[in-house]
Amino acid sequence: MIATQRNPVALARPQVRSLRVLHVIPSIAPRYGGPSTALLPMVQALNDLRDVRADIATTDADGAGGRFLPEQLHDLGPLLHLFRRSFSERWKFSAGLWSWLRRHVRDYDLLHVHALWTFSTAAACAAARRHGIPVIVRPCGMLSAYTWGRTAWQKRLYWSMIERRNLNTACRFHVTSVGEAAEVARLALRRTARTVVIPHGVEPAAWQTERQPERLRQLCGGRAGERPIILFLSRLHPKKGLVDLLLPALARLRSDAFLAIAGGADDHAPGHEAEVRAAIDTLRLNDRVAVLGRISPTDRWSLFDGAAVFALPSHSENFGIVVAEAMARGTPVVVSEEVQSCEHVNVAKAGRVVPLDVDALAGALDELLVEPIGRAAIGERGWRYARDHFCWDQVALRIRAMYEGCLRGQ
């Protein structure tokens, strides 16, 4: 094990806790996107409840050849158990994690396991079965049709040999949307486990960080001028719909809008950034697009502040934390119906939900771009909804209730 540490504030609290939970996830490096970055605030919010002790067991994986270093973890609330990734970027095998789980899983009342098709889930479920510890599984969007279609024969083989048994171990499935609940229902598992829908939370910085509405325009440079800016903020991966949907939609807009593309390259699609730049050239959009690259977590709030609209036309998206963040910042959103947080966009009337169609996307963007007063009202509705539904302290109470129900067998 590489590092174990506590938040000094947590040490000052009573150490006797009624519920001990171990969260197991392949990695918490930010480059892996939503599931990894959401876990830290989730566990911190659970620990703030005082009658829950939530720990994390994970690997130090950070991209194809990188390591997530202990010194990067100075501000974490939970007790963290971090192990070397022995090999494999995709599966993230860790001999140290496997050995530790077999010895220590009995120290916990239950396990909360995040992600599928990975070593950490297989190891955690095996250890839990051995010691009779209840398991809650959060699929993290890895049961979508899009995911099943990638390396399909390998997934079918892994499912029959390993993953089906892992999911039959679960006493609960923690999903973040109604759409993901339907994906679990389609599995027809042998064991009936209740599926609980609890959305992701948004960290308090979304409401507390000072607004900087000019920062995005500064990053885009002089080409943006006074045009309204459409913001795309996500890792660069083909499933995000940037090349086949958003860029062609920009070319068809009646509005003279500018597009800011923020996000780093994805290790699982290393050539996609070049495809994005090629599409910009082909569509002759060089004077209307800025590729900003990877943005630090603390800087993303100012990007929302400067955007007229946030757009995410993904072909597949488990919840989409960035959509909730845009709403929390008061930015109108346009998302595809395959972004599972679209149910919240519709209820809140916080933007537009469109099919995977270029003309529909362009029409929704034009509708919002031409009416600044209407945009402001839409952003206000999203902000209010996010405050009522996406605060981590509220989400943590719902997760604790799920834990208690699981332990009572209800």
C-alpha positions as CSV (number, residue, x, y, z in Angstrom):
1,M,0.0,0.0,0.0
2,I,1.3,3.4,-0.9
3,A,-0.4,5.9,1.4
4,T,-3.0,6.1,4.2
5,Q,-4.1,9.4,5.5
6,R,-7.0,11.1,7.3
7,N,-8.3,14.6,7.1
8,P,-7.1,16.3,10.3
9,V,-10.6,17.7,10.9
10,A,-12.0,14.1,10.9
11,L,-9.6,13.1,13.6
12,A,-11.1,15.6,16.0
13,R,-14.5,13.9,15.8
14,P,-15.7,10.9,17.8
15,Q,-14.1,7.8,16.3
16,V,-16.9,5.4,17.1
17,R,-19.2,5.2,14.0
18,S,-22.2,3.0,13.6
19,L,-21.7,2.2,9.9
20,R,-18.4,1.3,8.2
21,V,-18.4,1.4,4.4
22,L,-15.6,0.6,2.0
23,H,-15.7,2.2,-1.4
24,V,-13.8,0.2,-4.1
25,I,-13.0,1.8,-7.5
26,P,-10.3,1.3,-10.2
27,S,-8.8,4.7,-9.8
28,I,-9.6,8.2,-8.6
29,A,-7.3,10.1,-11.0
30,P,-9.2,13.0,-12.5
31,R,-8.4,12.0,-16.1
32,Y,-10.9,9.1,-15.8
33,G,-13.8,11.5,-15.7
34,G,-17.1,11.5,-13.8
35,P,-17.1,8.3,-11.8
36,S,-13.6,8.9,-10.4
37,T,-14.0,12.6,-9.7
38,A,-17.5,12.1,-8.1
39,L,-16.3,9.5,-5.6
40,L,-14.2,11.9,-3.4
41,P,-16.9,14.4,-2.7
42,M,-19.4,11.6,-2.2
43,V,-17.2,9.9,0.5
44,Q,-16.4,13.2,2.1
45,A,-20.2,14.0,2.4
46,L,-20.8,10.6,3.9
47,N,-18.1,11.1,6.5
48,D,-19.6,14.5,7.4
49,L,-22.7,12.6,8.6
50,R,-20.6,11.5,11.6
51,D,-22.5,8.2,12.0
52,V,-20.8,6.8,8.8
53,R,-17.2,6.0,8.3
54,A,-16.5,5.7,4.6
55,D,-13.0,4.6,3.3
56,I,-11.7,4.2,-0.2
57,A,-9.6,1.4,-1.7
58,T,-8.2,2.0,-5.2
59,T,-5.1,1.9,-7.4
60,D,-2.7,4.7,-8.3
61,A,-3.5,4.3,-12.1
62,D,-3.4,7.6,-14.0
63,G,-3.5,7.0,-17.7
64,A,-1.6,4.5,-19.8
65,G,1.8,5.0,-18.1
66,G,1.1,7.5,-15.3
67,R,0.8,7.2,-11.5
68,F,-1.6,9.0,-9.2
69,L,0.8,10.2,-6.5
70,P,0.2,10.3,-2.8
71,E,1.2,13.9,-2.6
72,Q,-1.8,14.8,-4.8
73,L,-4.1,13.6,-2.0
74,H,-3.4,16.3,0.6
75,D,-7.0,17.5,0.9
76,L,-9.0,14.3,1.1
77,G,-11.5,13.7,3.8
78,P,-11.8,9.9,3.8
79,L,-9.3,7.3,4.9
80,L,-7.6,6.2,1.6
81,H,-5.9,2.9,0.8
82,L,-3.9,3.4,-2.4
83,F,-2.2,0.5,-4.2
84,R,0.2,0.2,-7.1
85,R,-1.4,-0.8,-10.4
86,S,0.6,-3.9,-11.3
87,F,-0.3,-3.9,-15.0
88,S,-3.0,-3.2,-17.6
89,E,-4.4,0.3,-18.1
90,R,-7.8,-1.1,-19.1
91,W,-8.2,-3.7,-16.3
92,K,-6.0,-2.0,-13.7
93,F,-4.8,-5.2,-11.9
94,S,-3.2,-4.6,-8.5
95,A,-1.8,-7.5,-6.5
96,G,-1.6,-5.2,-3.5
97,L,-5.2,-4.3,-3.6
98,W,-6.2,-8.0,-4.0
99,S,-4.2,-9.0,-1.0
100,W,-5.4,-6.2,1.2
101,L,-9.1,-6.8,0.3
102,R,-8.9,-10.4,1.3
103,R,-7.5,-9.4,4.7
104,H,-9.6,-6.4,5.5
105,V,-13.0,-6.6,3.9
106,R,-14.3,-8.1,7.1
107,D,-13.6,-4.8,8.9
108,Y,-16.5,-3.2,7.1
109,D,-20.3,-3.5,7.3
110,L,-20.7,-3.3,3.6
111,L,-18.9,-2.6,0.3
112,H,-19.9,0.1,-2.2
113,V,-18.2,-1.0,-5.5
114,H,-17.9,1.4,-8.4
115,A,-17.5,0.5,-12.1
116,L,-17.6,-2.8,-14.0
117,W,-15.3,-4.8,-16.3
118,T,-12.4,-4.1,-14.1
119,F,-10.2,-6.0,-11.6
120,S,-11.1,-4.0,-8.5
121,T,-14.8,-5.0,-8.8
122,A,-14.0,-8.6,-9.3
123,A,-11.6,-8.6,-6.4
124,A,-14.0,-6.8,-4.1
125,C,-17.0,-9.0,-4.9
126,A,-14.9,-12.2,-4.4
127,A,-13.7,-11.0,-1.0
128,A,-17.2,-10.0,0.0
129,R,-18.6,-13.4,-1.0
130,R,-15.9,-15.1,1.0
131,H,-16.7,-13.2,4.2
132,G,-20.5,-12.7,3.7
133,I,-20.2,-8.9,3.4
134,P,-23.1,-7.1,1.6
135,V,-22.2,-5.4,-1.7
136,I,-23.7,-2.4,-3.4
137,V,-22.7,-2.0,-7.1
138,R,-22.7,1.3,-8.9
139,P,-22.3,0.4,-12.6
140,C,-21.1,3.9,-13.6
141,G,-22.7,3.8,-17.0
142,M,-20.9,0.6,-18.0
143,L,-24.1,-1.3,-18.9
144,S,-25.1,0.9,-21.7
145,A,-25.7,-0.4,-25.2
146,Y,-22.7,1.7,-26.3
147,T,-20.4,0.1,-23.8
148,W,-21.7,-3.4,-24.6
149,G,-20.9,-2.7,-28.2
150,R,-17.2,-2.0,-27.6
151,T,-15.0,-5.1,-27.8
152,A,-18.3,-7.0,-27.7
153,W,-17.0,-10.6,-27.8
154,Q,-14.5,-9.8,-24.9
155,K,-17.4,-8.4,-22.8
156,R,-19.6,-11.4,-23.5
157,L,-16.8,-13.8,-22.5
158,Y,-16.0,-11.7,-19.3
159,W,-19.7,-11.5,-18.5
160,S,-20.2,-15.3,-18.6
161,M,-16.9,-16.0,-16.7
162,I,-16.8,-13.2,-14.1
163,E,-19.1,-10.2,-14.2
164,R,-22.5,-12.0,-14.0
165,R,-21.4,-13.6,-10.7
166,N,-20.2,-10.3,-9.4
167,L,-23.6,-8.6,-10.1
168,N,-25.5,-11.6,-8.6
169,T,-23.5,-10.8,-5.5
170,A,-25.1,-7.4,-5.1
171,C,-27.7,-6.5,-2.5
172,R,-28.4,-3.2,-4.2
173,F,-27.6,-1.4,-7.4
174,H,-26.9,2.3,-7.0
175,V,-27.7,4.0,-10.3
176,T,-27.8,7.7,-11.0
177,S,-30.7,7.9,-13.5
178,V,-33.9,6.2,-14.5
179,G,-32.2,5.3,-17.8
180,E,-29.4,3.4,-15.9
181,A,-32.0,1.6,-13.8
182,A,-33.5,0.3,-17.1
183,E,-30.1,-1.0,-18.1
184,V,-29.8,-3.0,-14.9
185,A,-33.3,-4.4,-15.4
186,R,-32.4,-5.7,-18.8
187,L,-29.7,-8.0,-17.3
188,A,-32.3,-10.5,-16.0
189,L,-30.0,-11.5,-13.1
190,R,-30.6,-14.6,-11.1
191,R,-30.7,-12.8,-7.8
192,T,-33.2,-10.0,-7.3
193,A,-31.5,-6.9,-5.9
194,R,-33.3,-3.6,-5.5
195,T,-32.2,-0.7,-7.8
196,V,-32.0,2.7,-6.1
197,V,-31.8,5.8,-8.2
198,I,-29.7,8.5,-6.5
199,P,-28.2,11.3,-8.7
200,H,-24.7,12.6,-8.4
201,G,-24.0,15.6,-6.3
202,V,-22.3,18.8,-7.3
203,E,-19.5,20.1,-5.1
204,P,-20.2,23.3,-3.1
205,A,-17.6,25.3,-5.2
206,A,-20.2,25.4,-7.9
207,W,-22.2,27.9,-5.9
208,Q,-19.4,29.4,-3.8
209,T,-16.7,30.2,-6.4
210,E,-16.7,33.9,-7.5
211,R,-18.0,34.4,-11.0
212,Q,-15.6,35.3,-13.8
213,P,-17.8,35.9,-16.9
214,E,-14.9,37.2,-19.0
215,R,-12.4,34.4,-18.5
216,L,-13.8,32.1,-21.2
217,R,-13.7,34.9,-23.8
218,Q,-10.1,35.7,-22.8
219,L,-9.1,32.0,-23.3
220,C,-10.8,31.9,-26.7
221,G,-8.8,34.9,-27.9
222,G,-9.7,37.7,-30.3
223,R,-11.5,35.4,-32.7
224,A,-14.4,35.1,-30.4
225,G,-15.1,38.8,-30.5
226,E,-18.5,39.6,-29.0
227,R,-20.1,36.4,-30.3
228,P,-22.1,34.2,-27.9
229,I,-20.0,31.3,-26.9
230,I,-21.1,27.7,-26.9
231,L,-19.1,25.6,-24.4
232,F,-18.2,21.9,-24.8
233,L,-16.5,20.7,-21.7
234,S,-15.6,17.0,-21.6
235,R,-12.8,14.5,-22.5
236,L,-12.2,14.2,-26.2
237,H,-13.8,10.8,-27.1
238,P,-15.9,9.9,-30.2
239,K,-18.9,9.1,-28.1
240,K,-19.2,12.7,-27.0
241,G,-20.7,13.7,-30.4
242,L,-18.2,16.5,-31.1
243,V,-17.1,15.5,-34.6
244,D,-20.4,14.0,-36.0
245,L,-22.9,16.3,-34.3
246,L,-21.7,19.4,-32.6
247,L,-19.2,20.7,-35.2
248,P,-21.6,20.1,-38.1
249,A,-24.4,21.8,-36.1
250,L,-22.2,24.8,-35.6
251,A,-21.6,25.0,-39.3
252,R,-25.4,25.0,-39.9
253,L,-26.3,27.6,-37.2
254,R,-28.1,30.8,-38.3
255,S,-26.6,32.5,-35.2
256,D,-23.0,33.8,-35.5
257,A,-21.8,31.8,-32.4
258,F,-18.4,30.7,-31.3
259,L,-17.5,27.3,-29.9
260,A,-15.0,26.7,-27.1
261,I,-13.9,23.0,-26.8
262,A,-12.4,22.3,-23.4
263,G,-11.1,18.9,-22.4
264,G,-8.1,16.7,-22.7
265,A,-7.4,13.7,-24.9
266,D,-8.8,10.4,-23.8
267,D,-6.3,7.5,-23.3
268,H,-8.9,5.1,-24.8
269,A,-9.2,7.3,-28.0
270,P,-5.7,8.8,-28.4
271,G,-6.2,9.9,-32.0
272,H,-9.5,11.6,-31.5
273,E,-8.1,15.1,-30.9
274,A,-6.6,15.0,-34.4
275,E,-10.0,14.0,-35.7
276,V,-11.6,17.0,-34.0
277,R,-9.0,19.4,-35.5
278,A,-9.4,17.8,-39.0
279,A,-13.2,18.2,-38.8
280,I,-12.8,21.9,-37.9
281,D,-10.6,22.3,-41.0
282,T,-13.0,20.4,-43.2
283,L,-16.0,22.4,-42.1
284,R,-14.0,25.6,-42.4
285,L,-14.7,26.6,-38.8
286,N,-11.2,27.7,-37.8
287,D,-12.3,31.2,-37.1
288,R,-15.3,30.1,-35.0
289,V,-13.7,27.4,-32.8
290,A,-11.1,27.4,-30.0
291,V,-9.6,24.2,-28.8
292,L,-8.6,25.0,-25.2
293,G,-7.2,21.6,-24.1
294,R,-7.3,20.2,-20.6
295,I,-8.8,22.6,-18.0
296,S,-8.1,22.3,-14.2
297,P,-11.1,21.4,-12.0
298,T,-10.9,24.8,-10.3
299,D,-11.0,26.7,-13.6
300,R,-14.0,25.0,-15.0
301,W,-16.5,27.2,-13.1
302,S,-15.4,30.4,-15.0
303,L,-15.9,28.6,-18.3
304,F,-19.6,28.1,-17.5
305,D,-19.8,31.7,-16.4
306,G,-18.8,32.9,-19.9
307,A,-20.9,30.5,-21.9
308,A,-24.2,31.4,-23.4
309,V,-25.0,27.7,-23.7
310,F,-23.4,24.5,-22.6
311,A,-23.7,21.6,-25.2
312,L,-23.1,17.9,-24.7
313,P,-24.6,15.8,-27.6
314,S,-23.2,12.4,-26.4
315,H,-24.1,9.1,-27.9
316,S,-23.9,7.6,-24.4
317,E,-23.5,9.3,-21.1
318,N,-24.0,8.0,-17.6
319,F,-25.7,10.9,-15.8
320,G,-23.1,13.5,-17.0
321,I,-21.9,15.4,-13.9
322,V,-20.8,18.3,-16.1
323,V,-24.5,18.9,-17.0
324,A,-25.4,19.2,-13.4
325,E,-22.4,21.5,-12.9
326,A,-23.5,23.7,-15.7
327,M,-27.0,23.9,-14.2
328,A,-25.6,24.7,-10.8
329,R,-23.7,27.6,-12.4
330,G,-26.8,28.9,-14.1
331,T,-25.8,28.0,-17.7
332,P,-28.5,26.8,-20.1
333,V,-27.8,23.4,-21.4
334,V,-28.4,21.5,-24.7
335,V,-27.9,17.7,-24.4
336,S,-28.8,14.7,-26.4
337,E,-31.4,12.3,-25.1
338,E,-28.6,9.7,-24.5
339,V,-27.2,11.9,-21.7
340,Q,-29.0,10.3,-18.8
341,S,-29.2,13.5,-16.7
342,C,-31.5,14.8,-19.4
343,E,-34.4,13.8,-17.2
344,H,-33.4,16.6,-14.8
345,V,-33.0,19.0,-17.7
346,N,-36.5,18.3,-18.8
347,V,-38.0,18.6,-15.3
348,A,-36.2,21.8,-14.4
349,K,-36.8,23.3,-17.9
350,A,-33.1,24.1,-17.8
351,G,-32.4,23.8,-21.5
352,R,-33.2,21.5,-24.4
353,V,-33.0,17.8,-24.9
354,V,-32.5,16.7,-28.5
355,P,-32.2,13.4,-30.5
356,L,-28.9,12.4,-32.1
357,D,-29.5,14.6,-35.1
358,V,-27.5,17.5,-36.4
359,D,-30.4,19.6,-37.5
360,A,-32.2,19.1,-34.2
361,L,-29.1,20.1,-32.3
362,A,-28.6,23.2,-34.5
363,G,-32.2,24.2,-34.1
364,A,-32.0,23.9,-30.3
365,L,-28.8,25.9,-30.1
366,D,-30.2,28.7,-32.4
367,E,-33.4,28.8,-30.3
368,L,-31.4,29.6,-27.1
369,L,-28.7,31.8,-28.7
370,V,-31.1,34.4,-30.3
371,E,-32.9,35.2,-27.0
372,P,-30.6,36.4,-24.2
373,I,-33.5,37.2,-21.8
374,G,-35.0,33.7,-22.3
375,R,-31.6,32.2,-21.7
376,A,-31.2,34.0,-18.4
377,A,-34.6,32.6,-17.2
378,I,-33.6,29.1,-18.3
379,G,-30.3,29.4,-16.4
380,E,-32.1,30.6,-13.3
381,R,-34.4,27.6,-13.4
382,G,-31.4,25.2,-13.7
383,W,-29.6,26.9,-10.8
384,R,-32.6,26.6,-8.5
385,Y,-33.1,23.0,-9.4
386,A,-29.5,22.1,-8.9
387,R,-29.5,23.7,-5.4
388,D,-32.6,21.6,-4.5
389,H,-31.4,18.3,-5.9
390,F,-27.6,18.1,-6.4
391,C,-26.1,19.3,-3.1
392,W,-23.9,16.6,-1.7
393,D,-25.2,16.8,1.8
394,Q,-28.7,15.9,0.5
395,V,-27.3,13.1,-1.7
396,A,-25.3,11.7,1.2
397,L,-28.5,11.3,3.3
398,R,-30.1,9.3,0.5
399,I,-27.0,7.1,0.2
400,R,-27.0,6.4,3.9
401,A,-30.7,5.4,3.8
402,M,-29.7,3.0,1.0
403,Y,-27.0,1.5,3.2
404,E,-29.4,1.1,6.1
405,G,-32.0,-0.6,3.9
406,C,-29.4,-3.0,2.5
407,L,-28.2,-4.0,6.0
408,R,-31.8,-4.5,7.2
409,G,-32.5,-6.7,4.2
410,Q,-35.3,-4.3,3.1
